[in-house]
C-alpha cells in the first residue's frame, strides 16, 4: 500500500473515530430500535434538520462528482412522513457548510443513517399493524433504502478527500451528529 492509499484509507477512519461517542449516544437513544410511533416520529424529526442543512448548504459551484450526494428528495419525504403522523416539521437554522468537505462530513451522518434504516424499516413495517397511520409515513425509509450500494460509493468518495480536507469533513460530521442528537435525545442528556 503506497502513501496515496494510506491517505485515502484515513478520511473515513478519522471521521468515524472523531464522531464515535456521539454516534454511540444516538444508538443508545433508541436502544431497541423503533418500537412505537413516538420513537419513529422522534427519529424522523431528528433527521429533518440534518437533511434540510444538507439541502440548504449544497452549492452547484462545488465539484460535480459530489452532486450525487445532493438529495433534495429527503427533505420532502421527511416532511410528508411527519405530516402523515401529525408531527411538527422543523428544519435547520444552522449556518451552511463552508466547504465541500464539511458538507460531505454532514453527508456521512445521513448516508450512515441509511445503513441503519434497513433494520429500522422492518420495525416501521411492524408498526403498521397496530397504527395504520404509519402506512402513509414510510416515504423517507423507502427513499433511504433504494440504493443498497450507496454507502460503499459514499465511503469511497469520503476516502478520496485530500488530507488537508479531512478536518473540514470531521467538522461537518460533528455538526451533523450534533443536529440529530439535539432533536433525538431528551434535553439534558450529554452526547
N, C-alpha and C positions, 0 to 999 in steps of 0.2 A: 504494500500500500504506500503510494507516494504522498508527499506533503499536501498535494491538492486533494487527494482522497481524505486525508485526515481532517482538513478544513471543512470539507463538505459533510463529513460524518458528525461534526461537532455542533452545528447550529441546533438541530433538533434536540440533541442531548442537553445542551445548555439551556434552552427554553424549558424543557421538561424539568430539569433539576431546579431551575430558578422558581418554578411555579408549583413544585410538588406539594408544599404544605397547604396552599390554598386549594389545590385540586383535591387533596385528601379531605379537607374540611367540607368541600362541596359534596363529595361522595358520602360523607358522614351525615349530611343534612337530609339525605334520602337513603338511609341505610338499607331499606328493603325495597327500594325502587318506588314505583308509582302505584300505590295500593288504594287510592281514593281520589275522588275528583279534586279535593283540596290539594293533594300532592301534585296532581297533574296541572292544575291551574297555576300553582306556585312555580312549577318548572317552566311552563310556557311564559309566564310573566317575568321570570328571571332571565330568560334568553332574549326576550324582545329588546331590552336596552342595548345588548351587545349587537344584535342583528341590525338595529337602527344605526348604531355608531359605525358599524362596518359599511353600511349603505351610504351614510352621510359623509364618511371620510374618503370614500373612493374618489380618485382623480383620474380622468381619462388621459392625463398627461403622463401617468405612470407607465412603466414598461408593459407592453402589450401582453406579454406572457402571464401577467398577473390577472388579466381581465377574467380568466376562467373562474377565479375565486370570488369575483364580484357577483353576488347573487341577490338581486333586489327582491326576488320572489319570497325569500324567507320572511321578510317583514310583513308582506301581505298575508302569508299563510299564518303567521303567529297572530296577527290582528284578527283574522277571520276566526281562528280557533278560540281566542279569548272572547270574542263577541258571542260565539255559539255557546260558551259557558257563562255568559252574562258577567264576565270579569272585566275589570278596568285594563286598559292597554296603554301604558305609558312608555315612551321611547327614551332615548338617551339625551342628556343635556350636556354631555362631556365635549370638550374641545376635540376637533378632528385629529386623526393621526397625522403626525408631522411628516412622516416619511413612508415610502412603500414598505420598508422593513417593519416599521412599527405596526402598520396596518396588517401585514402578514402575520405578525405575532398575535394580533387580535383574532385573525382567522384561525390560528392554531386552536384557540378555545372553541370556536364554533365547529370547526371540522372535527375536532376530537369529540364534541357532543354527538356528532352523527354516528360515531362508533358505538357509543352507549345507547343511542336511540334504537339500535337493532334489538336490544334486550327490552328496553323500556316500551317499545311499541307493542310487545306482547302483553305487557301489563295494561296498556291503554285499551287494547282489543278486549281484554277480560273485563274491563270496567263497563263496556257497552252493555253487557248482560244485565247489570244492576242499574245503570244510569244511561238510558237511551240518548240523552242529550250529548253524550260523549261521541256518539256515532258521527255527528256533524262537526266534530272538533279534532279531526285527525289529519288535516292537511299538512301541517308542519312535519309531523312524524313521517308521513309518506314522502314528503319532499326530501327530508334528510336521508332517507333510505334508498333513494332512487338510483344511486351510483355506488355500488359496493367497492369499487376500485379507487374511489375519490381520495380516501385517506392516504393510500400509498403514493398517489400522484402528488398530493399536497406535501407529504413528508419529504419527498424528493425536491420539491420546489423550495421548501424551507431550508433544506440542507445545501441548496445551491447558493444561498446567500454568501456574499464575501464576508470575511472575518470582521471587517470594520462595521458591518451592518447588524451583527448579532446582538449587540447591546440594545439597539432600537427594537429588534424583534422581541427580546426579553421584556422590554418596557411595554410593548403592545400586548403581550400575553398577560403580563401582570395587570394591566388596565382592564383587559377583557375578563379575567377571572374575578377582579375586584367588583366589576359591574354585576356579574352573575351572583357572586357571593352576597353582595349588598341586598339583592332582591330575593334570594332564595333562603338565606339563613336568617332566623329571627334576630332582630337588632340586639346588640349587646353580646352576641356570641363571637369571640375572636376568630379570625381567619388563621 
